[in-house]
Amino acid sequence: MAARLRRAALLAVLAWIMLRYGTRLPITQFFSWSAILIAILAIVLAGKGVAGLQEAGILGVVPLTGVPRIQMLGLFPTTETVLAQLVVLAILVGGFWLNRRSAVLET
């Protein structure tokens, strides 16, 4: 219950800050940074999702040497998790590249 109250208070403070200073915030810069954060989150969730499927026994596990286990970043020392994260990273890089290219062509 206390954790929920802290989260609600934090959300209220963030909402107040955004409403108070929102007129000074450049919207294009805001969306650029939020897109980057969501892209990072997609990579982390891909790794955690594959690791969850491995723990459930749905996917096999092929250990990968030399890769540290950093659960907070969704990085697990298995070929499947690293491969999934690399695929998501490639898709994101391609998407950001296409977006930048179309923006340059429009100007």
C-alpha positions in Angstrom: 0.0 0.0 0.0 2.8 2.4 0.8 4.5 1.7 -2.5 1.3 2.6 -4.3 1.1 5.9 -2.4 4.7 6.7 -3.3 4.1 6.0 -7.0 0.9 8.0 -7.0 2.7 10.9 -5.3 5.6 10.7 -7.8 3.1 10.7 -10.7 1.3 13.7 -9.2 4.6 15.6 -8.9 5.6 14.7 -12.5 2.2 15.8 -13.7 2.5 19.1 -11.9 6.0 19.7 -13.3 4.8 19.0 -16.8 1.8 21.2 -16.5 3.9 24.0 -14.9 6.8 24.0 -17.3 5.2 22.3 -20.3 4.9 25.4 -22.3 8.7 25.8 -22.3 9.3 22.2 -23.4 10.0 21.8 -27.1 7.6 19.0 -28.2 9.8 17.7 -31.0 12.7 17.2 -28.5 10.3 15.6 -26.0 9.2 13.0 -28.6 12.7 12.4 -29.8 13.9 11.5 -26.3 10.8 9.5 -25.5 11.2 7.5 -28.7 14.8 6.6 -27.7 13.7 5.6 -24.2 10.9 3.4 -25.7 13.5 1.8 -28.1 15.7 1.0 -25.1 12.7 -0.5 -23.3 11.9 -2.7 -26.3 15.4 -4.1 -26.3 15.2 -4.9 -22.6 11.8 -6.4 -22.8 12.9 -8.6 -25.8 15.7 -10.1 -23.6 13.4 -10.6 -20.6 10.7 -12.1 -22.7 12.9 -14.7 -24.2 14.5 -15.4 -20.8 11.0 -16.0 -19.4 10.2 -18.4 -22.2 13.4 -20.2 -21.5 12.5 -20.5 -17.8 9.1 -21.9 -18.7 10.8 -24.5 -20.8 9.2 -23.3 -24.1 12.5 -22.3 -25.7 15.8 -24.1 -25.4 18.9 -22.6 -23.7 22.2 -22.4 -25.5 24.7 -20.8 -23.1 26.9 -18.0 -24.5 30.3 -17.4 -22.9 31.6 -14.0 -22.4 28.2 -12.3 -22.0 27.5 -11.0 -18.5 24.1 -11.5 -16.8 22.5 -8.1 -16.2 18.9 -8.7 -15.4 18.0 -5.0 -15.1 19.0 -4.6 -18.8 17.4 -7.8 -19.9 20.8 -9.2 -20.8 21.2 -12.9 -20.2 24.1 -15.1 -21.3 22.2 -17.2 -23.8 22.3 -17.2 -27.5 18.5 -16.8 -27.8 18.2 -13.7 -25.7 21.2 -11.9 -27.3 20.0 -12.8 -30.7 16.5 -11.5 -30.0 17.9 -8.3 -28.7 20.1 -7.9 -31.7 17.1 -8.4 -34.0 15.1 -5.8 -32.1 18.1 -3.4 -32.2 18.5 -3.9 -36.0 14.8 -3.2 -36.5 15.0 -0.1 -34.4 18.2 1.2 -36.1 16.5 0.6 -39.5 13.4 2.5 -38.3 15.3 5.4 -37.0 17.4 5.5 -40.1 14.3 5.5 -42.4 12.7 8.2 -40.3 15.9 10.4 -40.4 16.2 9.8 -44.2 12.6 10.8 -44.9 13.0 13.9 -42.8 16.1 14.9 -44.7 14.4 14.3 -48.1 11.4 16.5 -47.1 13.7 19.5 -46.5 
